[in-house]
Amino acid sequence: MRRSAADLENLLGDVEKLIGDGVPGVYSWGVDVRDNRVDVTVNTTRKTEATERFLEKVRALGDGVHVVETRSQQRQQAGTVQAGSPWWPGSETYCSVRPSACRPRRRRRPSPTAPARTR
């Protein structure tokens, strides 16, 4: 089933309401335009009963929400990312950051319960 942009934004709003001020282990969520769904990423090593209750409710929203379970946490690389700037991810070749990747509504949002970033 293809969802419209409005449908995806509404679904994202439903997910954000469930997240509220944060859910232990939930550290990113956002619209995945390519797969036409909302992705929610959960670090299973930080799960609690509150996380399990959240997962039950978010999965009840239907197949428009995809839960990714992982045993790791995102880590911001050093430096500031700006549209058009060169970026060398690890030892890979140069790539540039597209301006659309820097728009907040299209990026995954870090959870308020995620650990503080270090540089």
C-alpha positions as CSV (number, residue, x, y, z in Angstrom):
1,M,0.0,0.0,0.0
2,R,1.4,3.4,-1.0
3,R,1.0,6.1,1.6
4,S,0.8,9.8,0.8
5,A,3.2,12.3,2.3
6,A,0.3,13.4,4.6
7,D,-0.4,9.8,5.6
8,L,3.3,9.4,6.5
9,E,3.4,12.6,8.5
10,N,0.3,11.6,10.4
11,L,1.8,8.2,11.2
12,L,5.0,9.9,12.3
13,G,2.9,12.1,14.6
14,D,1.2,9.0,16.1
15,V,4.7,7.5,16.7
16,E,5.9,10.7,18.3
17,K,2.9,10.8,20.6
18,L,3.7,7.3,21.8
19,I,7.4,8.3,22.4
20,G,6.4,11.4,24.3
21,D,9.4,12.5,26.5
22,G,11.3,9.4,25.6
23,V,11.2,5.6,25.8
24,P,14.3,3.7,27.0
25,G,16.1,2.2,24.1
26,V,14.2,4.1,21.4
27,Y,16.8,6.4,19.8
28,S,15.7,7.2,16.3
29,W,12.5,7.5,14.3
30,G,11.5,9.2,11.1
31,V,9.8,8.8,7.7
32,D,11.5,6.5,5.3
33,V,10.3,7.9,1.9
34,R,11.9,5.2,-0.2
35,D,10.2,2.3,1.7
36,N,7.0,4.4,2.3
37,R,6.9,3.9,6.1
38,V,8.0,5.2,9.4
39,D,11.1,3.6,10.9
40,V,11.7,3.3,14.6
41,T,15.1,2.1,15.9
42,V,15.4,0.4,19.3
43,N,18.6,-0.5,21.2
44,T,17.5,-3.9,22.7
45,T,20.3,-3.7,25.3
46,R,18.4,-0.7,26.9
47,K,14.9,-2.3,26.8
48,T,12.7,-2.0,29.9
49,E,9.0,-2.8,30.6
50,A,8.2,0.7,29.3
51,T,10.0,-0.2,26.0
52,E,7.9,-3.4,25.7
53,R,4.7,-1.4,26.2
54,F,5.7,1.1,23.6
55,L,6.6,-1.6,21.1
56,E,3.3,-3.3,21.5
57,K,1.5,0.1,20.9
58,V,3.6,1.2,18.0
59,R,3.3,-2.2,16.2
60,A,-0.5,-1.9,16.6
61,L,-0.3,1.2,14.3
62,G,0.1,-1.3,11.4
63,D,2.6,-2.1,8.6
64,G,3.3,1.6,8.1
65,V,5.7,1.4,11.1
66,H,8.8,-0.7,10.8
67,V,10.7,-1.4,14.1
68,V,14.4,-2.1,13.7
69,E,16.0,-3.8,16.8
70,T,19.7,-3.4,17.2
71,R,22.2,-4.0,20.0
72,S,24.2,-0.8,19.3
73,Q,23.6,2.9,19.6
74,Q,24.2,5.6,17.0
75,R,27.3,7.7,17.5
76,Q,27.8,11.1,15.9
77,Q,31.0,11.4,14.0
78,A,33.2,14.4,14.9
79,G,32.6,17.7,13.1
80,T,29.7,19.6,11.8
81,V,27.8,18.5,8.7
82,Q,26.6,21.2,6.4
83,A,24.9,21.0,3.0
84,G,27.4,20.9,0.2
85,S,30.3,20.2,2.4
86,P,32.7,17.3,1.5
87,W,32.5,14.3,3.8
88,W,34.8,11.3,4.1
89,P,32.9,8.5,5.9
90,G,35.6,6.5,7.5
91,S,38.2,5.4,5.0
92,E,35.7,5.5,2.1
93,T,35.9,7.9,-0.9
94,Y,34.7,11.5,-0.8
95,C,31.0,12.2,-1.0
96,S,28.9,15.4,-0.5
97,V,26.0,16.1,1.7
98,R,22.8,17.0,-0.2
99,P,20.9,19.9,1.2
100,S,17.7,17.7,1.6
101,A,19.7,15.5,4.0
102,C,20.1,18.5,6.3
103,R,16.3,19.4,6.6
104,P,15.2,18.4,10.1
105,R,11.7,17.0,9.1
106,R,13.4,14.5,6.8
107,R,16.0,13.3,9.2
108,R,15.7,10.8,11.9
109,R,15.2,12.4,15.3
110,P,17.3,11.4,18.3
111,S,15.5,10.2,21.3
112,P,15.6,12.4,24.5
113,T,16.7,9.3,26.3
114,A,19.7,8.7,24.1
115,P,23.1,9.1,25.7
116,A,24.7,12.5,25.3
117,R,26.9,12.9,22.2
118,T,30.6,13.0,22.6
119,R,33.2,14.5,20.3
